[in-house]
Amino acid sequence: MSMKERKERHRKIRTIMTAKGIVGAEIARQLGVTRQHVTLVISGRGCSRRVVEALVHAGIPRRLFGEEYQDDGDLSDSAGMA
């Protein structure tokens, strides 16, 4: 993902978070991670399925996150095992 795409994704996610009253610090508290960790995931500079799933559950469209997060969260086949 290019820097421009990452910045656009970050802007879209933040716009939706603001509109829905979703606060990154609250997501961080719920998951027991830092606010910075949540921000890194939102900006595309960090990765965490737990953070993405919490954001999706809060109302952020899954399509805004990278391809690695587009499944339903089932990791059973993530290593190519049947």
MIMI-712962 format. One record per atom (N, C-alpha, C): x, y, z; atom name; residue in three letters. Coordinates in steps of 0.1 Angstrom, whole numbers, plus 5000, padded with zeros to 4 digits. Layout:
# MIMI-712962
{{X, Y, Z}, 'CA', 'ala'};
...
//
This chain:
# MIMI-712962
{{5009, 4988, 5000}, 'N', 'met'};
{{5000, 5000, 5000}, 'CA', 'met'};
{{5009, 5012, 5000}, 'C', 'met'};
{{5006, 5021, 4991}, 'N', 'ser'};
{{5014, 5033, 4990}, 'CA', 'ser'};
{{5011, 5043, 5002}, 'C', 'ser'};
{{5020, 5052, 5004}, 'N', 'met'};
{{5019, 5062, 5014}, 'CA', 'met'};
{{5006, 5070, 5012}, 'C', 'met'};
{{5003, 5074, 5000}, 'N', 'lys'};
{{4991, 5081, 4996}, 'CA', 'lys'};
{{4978, 5073, 5000}, 'C', 'lys'};
{{4978, 5060, 4996}, 'N', 'glu'};
{{4967, 5051, 4999}, 'CA', 'glu'};
{{4965, 5050, 5014}, 'C', 'glu'};
{{4976, 5049, 5022}, 'N', 'arg'};
{{4976, 5047, 5036}, 'CA', 'arg'};
{{4970, 5060, 5043}, 'C', 'arg'};
{{4974, 5071, 5038}, 'N', 'lys'};
{{4969, 5084, 5043}, 'CA', 'lys'};
{{4954, 5086, 5040}, 'C', 'lys'};
{{4950, 5082, 5029}, 'N', 'glu'};
{{4936, 5083, 5025}, 'CA', 'glu'};
{{4927, 5073, 5033}, 'C', 'glu'};
{{4932, 5061, 5035}, 'N', 'arg'};
{{4925, 5051, 5044}, 'CA', 'arg'};
{{4924, 5056, 5058}, 'C', 'arg'};
{{4935, 5062, 5063}, 'N', 'his'};
{{4935, 5067, 5077}, 'CA', 'his'};
{{4925, 5078, 5078}, 'C', 'his'};
{{4924, 5087, 5068}, 'N', 'arg'};
{{4914, 5098, 5068}, 'CA', 'arg'};
{{4900, 5093, 5068}, 'C', 'arg'};
{{4897, 5083, 5060}, 'N', 'lys'};
{{4884, 5077, 5059}, 'CA', 'lys'};
{{4880, 5071, 5072}, 'C', 'lys'};
{{4889, 5063, 5078}, 'N', 'ile'};
{{4886, 5056, 5091}, 'CA', 'ile'};
{{4884, 5067, 5102}, 'C', 'ile'};
{{4892, 5077, 5102}, 'N', 'arg'};
{{4890, 5087, 5113}, 'CA', 'arg'};
{{4877, 5095, 5111}, 'C', 'arg'};
{{4873, 5097, 5098}, 'N', 'thr'};
{{4861, 5104, 5096}, 'CA', 'thr'};
{{4849, 5096, 5101}, 'C', 'thr'};
{{4849, 5083, 5098}, 'N', 'ile'};
{{4838, 5074, 5103}, 'CA', 'ile'};
{{4839, 5073, 5118}, 'C', 'ile'};
{{4850, 5072, 5124}, 'N', 'met'};
{{4851, 5071, 5138}, 'CA', 'met'};
{{4845, 5083, 5145}, 'C', 'met'};
{{4848, 5095, 5139}, 'N', 'thr'};
{{4842, 5107, 5145}, 'CA', 'thr'};
{{4827, 5108, 5143}, 'C', 'thr'};
{{4822, 5104, 5132}, 'N', 'ala'};
{{4808, 5104, 5129}, 'CA', 'ala'};
{{4800, 5094, 5138}, 'C', 'ala'};
{{4807, 5083, 5141}, 'N', 'lys'};
{{4800, 5073, 5149}, 'CA', 'lys'};
{{4804, 5074, 5164}, 'C', 'lys'};
{{4812, 5084, 5168}, 'N', 'gly'};
{{4816, 5085, 5182}, 'CA', 'gly'};
{{4825, 5074, 5187}, 'C', 'gly'};
{{4833, 5068, 5178}, 'N', 'ile'};
{{4842, 5058, 5182}, 'CA', 'ile'};
{{4855, 5065, 5186}, 'C', 'ile'};
{{4860, 5061, 5198}, 'N', 'val'};
{{4872, 5067, 5203}, 'CA', 'val'};
{{4883, 5057, 5204}, 'C', 'val'};
{{4894, 5060, 5197}, 'N', 'gly'};
{{4906, 5050, 5197}, 'CA', 'gly'};
{{4910, 5046, 5211}, 'C', 'gly'};
{{4910, 5056, 5220}, 'N', 'ala'};
{{4915, 5053, 5234}, 'CA', 'ala'};
{{4906, 5043, 5240}, 'C', 'ala'};
{{4893, 5043, 5237}, 'N', 'glu'};
{{4883, 5034, 5243}, 'CA', 'glu'};
{{4886, 5020, 5237}, 'C', 'glu'};
{{4888, 5019, 5224}, 'N', 'ile'};
{{4891, 5006, 5218}, 'CA', 'ile'};
{{4904, 5001, 5225}, 'C', 'ile'};
{{4914, 5009, 5227}, 'N', 'ala'};
{{4926, 5005, 5233}, 'CA', 'ala'};
{{4924, 4999, 5247}, 'C', 'ala'};
{{4916, 5007, 5255}, 'N', 'arg'};
{{4913, 5002, 5269}, 'CA', 'arg'};
{{4906, 4989, 5269}, 'C', 'arg'};
{{4896, 4987, 5260}, 'N', 'gln'};
{{4889, 4974, 5259}, 'CA', 'gln'};
{{4898, 4963, 5256}, 'C', 'gln'};
{{4908, 4965, 5247}, 'N', 'leu'};
{{4917, 4954, 5243}, 'CA', 'leu'};
{{4929, 4953, 5252}, 'C', 'leu'};
{{4932, 4963, 5260}, 'N', 'gly'};
{{4944, 4962, 5269}, 'CA', 'gly'};
{{4956, 4965, 5261}, 'C', 'gly'};
{{4955, 4974, 5251}, 'N', 'val'};
{{4967, 4979, 5243}, 'CA', 'val'};
{{4968, 4994, 5244}, 'C', 'val'};
{{4979, 4999, 5239}, 'N', 'thr'};
{{4980, 5014, 5240}, 'CA', 'thr'};
{{4972, 5021, 5229}, 'C', 'thr'};
{{4970, 5034, 5231}, 'N', 'arg'};
{{4963, 5042, 5221}, 'CA', 'arg'};
{{4972, 5043, 5208}, 'C', 'arg'};
{{4985, 5043, 5211}, 'N', 'gln'};
{{4994, 5044, 5199}, 'CA', 'gln'};
{{4993, 5031, 5191}, 'C', 'gln'};
{{4991, 5020, 5197}, 'N', 'his'};
{{4990, 5007, 5189}, 'CA', 'his'};
{{4977, 5008, 5180}, 'C', 'his'};
{{4966, 5013, 5185}, 'N', 'val'};
{{4954, 5014, 5178}, 'CA', 'val'};
{{4957, 5024, 5166}, 'C', 'val'};
{{4963, 5035, 5169}, 'N', 'thr'};
{{4966, 5045, 5159}, 'CA', 'thr'};
{{4975, 5039, 5148}, 'C', 'thr'};
{{4985, 5031, 5151}, 'N', 'leu'};
{{4993, 5025, 5141}, 'CA', 'leu'};
{{4985, 5016, 5132}, 'C', 'leu'};
{{4976, 5008, 5138}, 'N', 'val'};
{{4968, 5000, 5130}, 'CA', 'val'};
{{4959, 5008, 5120}, 'C', 'val'};
{{4953, 5018, 5126}, 'N', 'ile'};
{{4944, 5027, 5118}, 'CA', 'ile'};
{{4951, 5033, 5106}, 'C', 'ile'};
{{4964, 5037, 5109}, 'N', 'ser'};
{{4972, 5044, 5098}, 'CA', 'ser'};
{{4978, 5034, 5089}, 'C', 'ser'};
{{4977, 5021, 5091}, 'N', 'gly'};
{{4983, 5011, 5082}, 'CA', 'gly'};
{{4998, 5009, 5085}, 'C', 'gly'};
{{5003, 5014, 5096}, 'N', 'arg'};
{{5017, 5012, 5099}, 'CA', 'arg'};
{{5019, 5001, 5109}, 'C', 'arg'};
{{5008, 4996, 5114}, 'N', 'gly'};
{{5009, 4984, 5123}, 'CA', 'gly'};
{{4998, 4974, 5119}, 'C', 'gly'};
{{4999, 4962, 5125}, 'N', 'cys'};
{{4989, 4952, 5122}, 'CA', 'cys'};
{{4985, 4945, 5134}, 'C', 'cys'};
{{4972, 4943, 5135}, 'N', 'ser'};
{{4967, 4936, 5147}, 'CA', 'ser'};
{{4952, 4932, 5143}, 'C', 'ser'};
{{4950, 4919, 5142}, 'N', 'arg'};
{{4937, 4914, 5139}, 'CA', 'arg'};
{{4927, 4918, 5150}, 'C', 'arg'};
{{4932, 4917, 5163}, 'N', 'arg'};
{{4923, 4921, 5174}, 'CA', 'arg'};
{{4918, 4935, 5173}, 'C', 'arg'};
{{4927, 4944, 5170}, 'N', 'val'};
{{4923, 4958, 5168}, 'CA', 'val'};
{{4914, 4960, 5157}, 'C', 'val'};
{{4917, 4954, 5145}, 'N', 'val'};
{{4908, 4955, 5134}, 'CA', 'val'};
{{4894, 4950, 5137}, 'C', 'val'};
{{4894, 4938, 5143}, 'N', 'glu'};
{{4881, 4932, 5146}, 'CA', 'glu'};
{{4873, 4941, 5156}, 'C', 'glu'};
{{4879, 4947, 5165}, 'N', 'ala'};
{{4872, 4956, 5174}, 'CA', 'ala'};
{{4867, 4969, 5167}, 'C', 'ala'};
{{4875, 4974, 5158}, 'N', 'leu'};
{{4870, 4985, 5150}, 'CA', 'leu'};
{{4859, 4982, 5141}, 'C', 'leu'};
{{4860, 4970, 5134}, 'N', 'val'};
{{4849, 4965, 5126}, 'CA', 'val'};
{{4836, 4963, 5134}, 'C', 'val'};
{{4838, 4957, 5146}, 'N', 'his'};
{{4826, 4955, 5155}, 'CA', 'his'};
{{4820, 4969, 5159}, 'C', 'his'};
{{4828, 4979, 5160}, 'N', 'ala'};
{{4823, 4992, 5164}, 'CA', 'ala'};
{{4817, 5000, 5152}, 'C', 'ala'};
{{4819, 4995, 5140}, 'N', 'gly'};
{{4812, 5001, 5129}, 'CA', 'gly'};
{{4821, 5006, 5117}, 'C', 'gly'};
{{4834, 5003, 5118}, 'N', 'ile'};
{{4843, 5007, 5107}, 'CA', 'ile'};
{{4842, 4996, 5096}, 'C', 'ile'};
{{4839, 4999, 5084}, 'N', 'pro'};
{{4838, 4989, 5073}, 'CA', 'pro'};
{{4851, 4981, 5071}, 'C', 'pro'};
{{4850, 4968, 5071}, 'N', 'arg'};
{{4862, 4959, 5070}, 'CA', 'arg'};
{{4870, 4962, 5057}, 'C', 'arg'};
{{4863, 4967, 5046}, 'N', 'arg'};
{{4870, 4969, 5034}, 'CA', 'arg'};
{{4880, 4980, 5035}, 'C', 'arg'};
{{4880, 4988, 5045}, 'N', 'leu'};
{{4890, 4999, 5047}, 'CA', 'leu'};
{{4903, 4993, 5052}, 'C', 'leu'};
{{4904, 4981, 5056}, 'N', 'phe'};
{{4916, 4975, 5061}, 'CA', 'phe'};
{{4922, 4967, 5050}, 'C', 'phe'};
{{4935, 4963, 5052}, 'N', 'gly'};
{{4942, 4956, 5042}, 'CA', 'gly'};
{{4936, 4942, 5038}, 'C', 'gly'};
{{4941, 4936, 5027}, 'N', 'glu'};
{{4935, 4924, 5023}, 'CA', 'glu'};
{{4936, 4913, 5033}, 'C', 'glu'};
{{4947, 4913, 5042}, 'N', 'glu'};
{{4948, 4903, 5052}, 'CA', 'glu'};
{{4937, 4903, 5062}, 'C', 'glu'};
{{4929, 4913, 5062}, 'N', 'tyr'};
{{4918, 4914, 5072}, 'CA', 'tyr'};
{{4904, 4912, 5065}, 'C', 'tyr'};
{{4904, 4908, 5053}, 'N', 'gln'};
{{4891, 4907, 5046}, 'CA', 'gln'};
{{4883, 4895, 5048}, 'C', 'gln'};
{{4889, 4885, 5055}, 'N', 'asp'};
{{4881, 4873, 5058}, 'CA', 'asp'};
{{4873, 4875, 5071}, 'C', 'asp'};
{{4866, 4865, 5075}, 'N', 'asp'};
{{4857, 4867, 5087}, 'CA', 'asp'};
{{4864, 4866, 5100}, 'C', 'asp'};
{{4878, 4865, 5100}, 'N', 'gly'};
{{4885, 4864, 5112}, 'CA', 'gly'};
{{4889, 4850, 5115}, 'C', 'gly'};
{{4885, 4840, 5107}, 'N', 'asp'};
{{4889, 4826, 5109}, 'CA', 'asp'};
{{4903, 4824, 5104}, 'C', 'asp'};
{{4912, 4820, 5113}, 'N', 'leu'};
{{4926, 4819, 5110}, 'CA', 'leu'};
{{4929, 4804, 5107}, 'C', 'leu'};
{{4920, 4795, 5107}, 'N', 'ser'};
{{4923, 4781, 5105}, 'CA', 'ser'};
{{4930, 4778, 5092}, 'C', 'ser'};
{{4928, 4785, 5082}, 'N', 'asp'};
{{4934, 4782, 5069}, 'CA', 'asp'};
{{4944, 4793, 5065}, 'C', 'asp'};
{{4948, 4802, 5075}, 'N', 'ser'};
{{4957, 4813, 5071}, 'CA', 'ser'};
{{4971, 4808, 5068}, 'C', 'ser'};
{{4975, 4797, 5072}, 'N', 'ala'};
{{4989, 4792, 5068}, 'CA', 'ala'};
{{4989, 4783, 5056}, 'C', 'ala'};
{{4977, 4782, 5049}, 'N', 'gly'};
{{4976, 4774, 5037}, 'CA', 'gly'};
{{4974, 4759, 5040}, 'C', 'gly'};
{{4969, 4757, 5052}, 'N', 'met'};
{{4966, 4743, 5056}, 'CA', 'met'};
{{4952, 4740, 5054}, 'C', 'met'};
{{4948, 4729, 5049}, 'N', 'ala'};
{{4934, 4725, 5047}, 'CA', 'ala'};
{{4928, 4719, 5059}, 'C', 'ala'};
//
